[in-house]
Amino acid sequence: MSEGDTAAGRADGRPPSASRNLLHGPQPNVAEAAGYPDAPPRMGFFTDTSVCIGCKACEVACKEWNSVPADGLELTGMSYDNTRGLGANTWRHVAFIEQTRPAAGPEPGTGPGGFDVFEAARGLADPKAAPTAPTAPPAPPTPDGRTELRWLMSSDVCKHCTHAACLDVCPTGALFRTEFGTVVVQEDVCNGCGYCVPACPYGVIDQREGDGRVWKCTLCYDRLGVGMEPACAKACPTESIQFGPLEELRERAAARVTGLHAAGVTGARLYGENPEDGVGGDGAFFLLLDEPEVYGLPPDPVVTTRDLPAMWKHAAMAAASLAALGVASFLRRPR
């Protein structure tokens, strides 16, 4: 129970659960649970992959602002990706996913009614505008076996989870929750134990070679403190990376998905925005055009420390049972 809570409730009349730092489930106010009673709205990222062009401006801006070391310039064999994934030296990672699929309609990218679904998607600049494209099921594949190539591009980042297992397992307090609801590493406090690395359900946190400490996206905490937006969002030329109050971003994202569905892009879906999911919702969520696994994301992430209370309870019961057996054996020993 956080400071200021009592068994009967809080002094301001709200129930203790309003500010208790829970291990799982919806957590409406993560900043207050972390000890910020007058925190600003929770801030986050909405990454719309449908308009990402793979320019990597976000990667460069992140490295330049945060002085993140270079992570290699060699091609990896994974399309035009030269960084493979998130790591200690890559806090933003742009993935290039190539898909070969049966061509639908008379021309590649042409949906029901003859309109170009990708052009229609690009035209939905205002997520609140009423969609004009007709809603219809996708056309069946052409019988001639013709295929088309689709490039899915996505800028991945730390999810700044509502229930962040990395926070739960850090023994030094190097990881902490900010007043903006984000999760930040203090490199001068990190002792390099690495407990947080396997705790992260997304595989985001990584130890730097030759250093041993962990590093990840801070959502540009220093910039937020002076009213500036994160460097990656500022540099994105297509507004694929959007920054702002998390609740506003969720509303904007829902409207965007509705518009894409109406335009015929039926595969559009949100990932990480649901407060009822296994991590209580992410502070950085995504609009995807295919299944999460295609982008290298877990389909059903769960905070890895969710079951710690039950595990400790079972361990205590087992220890008590062993102690009882030991005492019983001692008492029954012939004298």
C-alpha positions in Angstrom: 0.0 0.0 0.0 1.4 3.4 -1.0 2.2 6.2 1.5 -0.9 7.9 2.7 -3.2 4.9 2.4 -5.0 3.4 5.3 -7.2 0.3 5.8 -10.3 2.5 5.6 -9.3 4.5 2.6 -7.4 7.6 1.6 -7.6 11.0 3.3 -9.1 12.5 0.2 -11.9 10.0 0.1 -10.7 7.8 -2.7 -10.3 4.1 -2.1 -6.8 2.7 -1.5 -6.9 1.0 -4.9 -6.9 4.3 -6.6 -3.2 4.7 -5.9 -2.0 1.2 -5.0 0.8 -0.1 -7.1 -0.8 -3.3 -8.4 1.1 -6.2 -9.9 -1.4 -6.8 -12.7 -4.8 -5.6 -14.1 -5.9 -2.1 -15.0 -3.9 0.7 -13.3 -5.6 4.0 -14.1 -2.9 6.3 -12.6 0.6 4.8 -12.7 2.3 8.0 -11.8 0.2 8.5 -8.6 0.9 4.9 -7.7 4.6 5.7 -8.0 4.3 8.6 -5.6 3.4 11.6 -7.7 0.1 12.9 -6.3 -0.1 15.9 -8.7 1.3 14.2 -11.8 0.5 15.5 -15.3 -1.4 13.3 -17.8 0.3 10.0 -18.7 2.3 10.5 -21.9 3.1 8.0 -24.5 3.6 7.0 -28.2 1.2 5.9 -30.8 3.1 4.4 -33.8 1.0 4.1 -36.9 2.9 1.6 -39.0 0.6 2.1 -42.0 2.3 5.4 -42.8 5.9 4.4 -41.9 8.2 4.8 -44.9 11.3 3.2 -43.3 13.4 6.3 -43.5 15.0 5.6 -40.1 14.9 9.3 -39.2 13.6 8.2 -35.7 16.6 5.9 -35.2 19.1 8.7 -36.1 17.3 11.4 -34.0 17.3 9.0 -31.0 21.0 8.3 -31.3 21.9 11.9 -31.8 19.9 13.3 -28.9 20.7 10.6 -26.4 24.3 10.0 -27.5 23.6 6.3 -28.2 26.6 4.6 -29.7 26.5 3.4 -33.3 25.2 -0.1 -33.8 26.9 -1.2 -37.1 26.4 -0.2 -40.7 26.6 -3.7 -42.2 23.6 -5.2 -43.9 22.2 -8.1 -41.9 20.4 -9.9 -44.7 17.1 -8.9 -43.1 15.9 -6.7 -46.0 17.3 -3.2 -45.5 17.6 -3.6 -41.7 21.1 -3.0 -40.3 20.3 -3.1 -36.6 18.2 -6.4 -36.2 16.2 -5.3 -33.2 16.1 -3.2 -30.0 19.1 -3.3 -27.8 21.4 -1.3 -25.6 22.7 0.7 -28.6 19.4 0.8 -30.5 16.5 2.4 -28.6 14.4 2.8 -31.7 14.4 0.1 -34.4 12.8 0.3 -37.8 11.9 -3.2 -39.0 11.5 -4.0 -42.7 9.2 -7.0 -43.3 8.8 -8.3 -46.8 5.7 -10.3 -47.6 4.9 -12.1 -50.8 1.1 -12.8 -51.0 -1.4 -13.8 -53.7 -2.4 -10.8 -55.7 -6.0 -9.6 -54.9 -8.0 -7.9 -57.6 -7.0 -7.0 -61.2 -3.9 -5.0 -60.0 -1.7 -5.3 -57.0 -3.1 -3.2 -54.2 -6.5 -2.8 -55.8 -9.4 -3.6 -53.5 -13.1 -4.2 -54.0 -14.7 -1.7 -56.3 -11.5 -0.9 -58.1 -10.0 1.5 -55.6 -6.4 1.4 -54.4 -6.6 0.5 -50.7 -3.1 1.9 -49.9 -3.8 5.1 -51.6 -7.1 5.3 -49.7 -5.2 4.7 -46.4 -2.8 7.4 -47.2 -5.6 9.8 -47.9 -7.1 9.4 -44.4 -5.0 12.2 -43.0 -7.6 13.3 -40.5 -8.5 10.3 -38.2 -11.8 12.0 -37.2 -12.9 12.6 -40.7 -15.8 10.5 -42.0 -14.5 7.7 -44.3 -15.5 7.9 -47.9 -14.3 4.6 -49.2 -16.8 1.7 -49.4 -16.7 -1.1 -46.9 -16.5 -4.5 -48.6 -14.7 -7.8 -48.1 -11.3 -8.3 -49.7 -11.3 -9.6 -53.2 -10.3 -13.3 -53.7 -6.9 -14.1 -55.0 -6.6 -14.2 -58.8 -6.7 -17.6 -60.4 -3.5 -17.1 -62.4 -1.3 -17.5 -59.3 0.1 -13.9 -59.6 1.7 -12.6 -56.4 2.5 -9.2 -55.0 5.2 -7.9 -52.7 4.2 -5.9 -49.6 6.6 -4.1 -47.3 5.6 -3.7 -43.7 7.6 -1.1 -41.9 7.4 -0.5 -38.2 9.4 1.6 -35.7 9.7 -0.4 -32.5 10.5 1.0 -29.1 10.3 0.3 -25.3 6.6 -0.1 -24.4 6.8 1.7 -21.1 4.3 -0.9 -19.7 1.7 -0.1 -17.1 2.9 -3.1 -15.1 6.7 -3.1 -15.8 8.4 -6.2 -14.6 11.7 -4.5 -14.9 10.7 -2.1 -12.1 9.6 -5.0 -9.9 12.9 -6.9 -10.1 15.4 -4.1 -10.0 17.3 -4.3 -6.7 19.0 -0.9 -6.8 16.2 1.4 -7.9 18.0 2.2 -11.1 14.7 1.8 -12.9 12.0 4.2 -11.9 8.6 5.5 -12.9 8.5 9.1 -13.9 5.8 11.7 -13.3 4.8 11.2 -16.9 4.1 7.5 -16.4 7.2 6.4 -18.3 10.0 4.0 -17.2 13.6 5.3 -17.2 16.9 3.7 -16.4 19.4 5.7 -14.2 22.7 4.5 -15.6 24.7 5.9 -12.7 22.7 3.7 -10.3 22.5 0.5 -12.4 24.9 -2.2 -11.1 24.6 -4.4 -14.2 22.9 -7.4 -12.4 20.8 -8.0 -15.5 17.7 -9.1 -13.6 15.5 -6.8 -15.7 16.7 -8.3 -19.0 14.7 -11.6 -18.7 11.9 -9.9 -16.8 10.8 -7.8 -19.8 8.1 -9.6 -21.8 9.1 -7.8 -24.9 12.8 -8.4 -24.8 13.5 -4.7 -24.9 16.1 -4.1 -22.2 19.7 -5.1 -23.0 23.1 -4.8 -21.4 25.8 -2.9 -23.3 28.9 -5.0 -24.2 31.9 -3.8 -22.3 29.7 -1.8 -19.9 27.4 -4.3 -18.3 24.7 -1.8 -17.5 21.3 -1.8 -19.1 20.0 0.8 -21.5 16.7 1.5 -23.2 14.4 4.3 -24.4 13.7 7.0 -21.8 10.9 8.6 -23.9 13.3 11.5 -23.9 12.6 12.3 -20.2 14.9 15.3 -20.3 12.9 16.8 -23.2 9.5 16.1 -21.6 10.6 18.0 -18.5 11.0 21.2 -20.5 7.8 20.7 -22.6 9.4 19.3 -25.7 8.3 16.2 -27.5 10.7 13.1 -27.9 13.3 13.4 -30.6 12.0 10.4 -32.6 8.5 11.9 -32.9 9.9 15.3 -33.7 12.0 13.8 -36.6 9.3 11.5 -38.1 8.3 13.1 -41.5 5.0 11.2 -41.9 3.8 11.4 -38.3 3.9 7.7 -38.0 5.2 8.3 -34.5 2.7 10.4 -32.6 3.3 11.7 -29.0 0.9 13.0 -26.5 -1.4 12.2 -23.6 -2.1 8.5 -23.7 -5.8 8.7 -23.5 -6.0 11.1 -26.4 -3.7 8.8 -28.4 -5.9 5.8 -27.8 -9.0 7.7 -29.1 -7.1 8.9 -32.1 -5.8 5.3 -32.8 -9.3 3.8 -32.6 -10.6 6.4 -35.1 -7.7 5.6 -37.4 -8.4 1.9 -37.4 -12.1 2.6 -38.1 -11.1 4.7 -41.1 -8.7 2.1 -42.4 -11.3 -0.7 -42.2 -13.7 1.5 -44.1 -11.1 2.0 -46.8 -10.6 -1.7 -47.2 -7.5 -2.2 -45.1 -9.2 -4.9 -43.1 -5.9 -6.2 -41.5 -5.4 -3.0 -39.5 -5.5 -3.6 -35.7 -4.1 -2.0 -32.5 -1.5 -3.6 -30.4 -0.8 -2.7 -26.8 -3.5 -0.1 -26.2 -5.8 -2.3 -24.1 -5.7 -1.7 -20.3 -7.1 -5.2 -19.9 -4.2 -7.0 -21.5 -1.4 -8.9 -19.7 0.7 -5.8 -19.0 -2.2 -3.4 -18.2 -1.7 -1.6 -21.5 1.4 -0.1 -22.9 2.6 3.5 -22.8 3.8 3.0 -26.4 1.3 1.1 -28.6 1.0 0.4 -32.3 -1.3 0.2 -35.3 -0.3 -3.0 -37.2 -1.4 -4.3 -40.6 -0.8 -7.9 -39.8 -0.5 -10.3 -36.8 1.9 -9.2 -34.0 4.1 -12.2 -34.6 4.9 -10.9 -38.1 6.5 -7.8 -36.5 8.4 -9.9 -33.9 6.0 -8.9 -31.1 4.5 -11.4 -28.6 0.8 -12.0 -29.4 -0.3 -12.0 -25.7 2.4 -10.4 -23.5 2.1 -10.9 -19.7 4.0 -9.1 -17.0 6.5 -11.7 -15.8 6.1 -10.8 -12.1 2.3 -11.2 -12.0 2.4 -14.5 -10.2 5.1 -13.6 -7.6 2.7 -13.4 -4.6 1.3 -16.9 -5.4 4.8 -18.2 -5.9 6.0 -16.9 -2.6 2.9 -18.2 -0.9 3.5 -21.7 -2.3 7.2 -21.5 -1.3 6.2 -20.5 2.2 3.8 -23.3 2.5 6.4 -25.8 1.2 8.9 -24.4 3.8 6.4 -24.7 6.6 5.6 -28.3 5.6 9.3 -29.2 5.6 9.8 -27.6 9.0 6.8 -29.5 10.3 8.1 -32.8 9.0 11.5 -32.1 10.5 10.0 -31.3 13.9 7.8 -34.4 13.7 10.7 -36.6 12.8 12.7 -35.2 15.8 9.9 -35.8 18.2 9.4 -39.4 17.0 13.1 -40.3 17.2 13.6 -43.0 20.0 15.5 -41.8 23.0 
